[in-house]
Amino acid sequence: MPASRDFFDEVTRRTTQGQTVAMATIVRTRGSTPREVGAKMLVRPEGSIVGTVGGGCGEADVWRAALTVMDSLEPMTVAIDLTEPLDMNSQGVCGGILDVFVEPWTGTSPVDVHRPLGTPELSERIVAALDEKRAIAVVTVVESRGDGVPLVGTHVLVNEDGTPEE
């Protein structure tokens, strides 16, 4: 299930207040996983969350990474391996692997940061599209080879007809 209007309202509210939050998005799965590609979790500055990327120890790893991302403003991808053998100590192993991209969204623009960040303006545009019931996709660069062009964390909103939103 895609993130809801309420989810992006929370992103907008927090970033407009000058807070930095971390958005975690499942970007790849292999095998059986508790959530699908596109599932999101928001980690607030005080550590509370909205949404889920699957729960359990894997989600705890993502939560810890989100705290680091909020501090460093550096996005990262967390690999969650749920393929451990079942034994008496296992807790709900699904048998798959998921990659979760964790990125900072902030209402402040630190001078020393020279990379794309999620912003209140972007989340407001997403909320507006949801309010208007317009189909859009949020495309985020999660990996870049070579010279880093486009930069990891770059966002593009794409309309239903495949054109980038202006």
C-alpha positions, 0 to 999 in steps of 0.5 A: 500500500502506498504512503497516505496523505496523512503520511506526507502531511506529517512529513510536511508539518515536521519539515516546515517546522524546521525539523529533520525526519528520515524516510525509509522506503523498501526499494528491493525485495528478494524472496518472501518479505513482510512488506512490498517495494514502496512501503514506507516508514517515517522516523521523527526526530524524537524516534517515534515512527509512522508506517512500517517496513516490516517490524521486528529486528529488521525494522529496528535496524532501519530505525537505527539507520534513520537516526544516523541519517537525520544526524549526518544528512547522508542517505543510506541503504540498509539490507535486511536479511530475513533468511536465517534458519528457523530455530527456537530463537527465531521470531517470525523469519520470512525467508527473504531479503529487503533493501531499504533506502533511508533518506533525510527530509528537512526544512533547513538547508545546511550550508555544508550539504551539497546533495539533494534532500527531501523538502517541505515543498516536495512533500506539499506537492505530493499532498496536493497531487493526492488531494487532486486525486492525480496519479503521480510517482515519486522517483528517487535516485537510490544508487548512482554509479560513476561520477554520481550524476544524478546524485543519490537522493534526487527526487522527480515527480512523474505524472501519469503520462510519464512526463516530469512534473514542473 
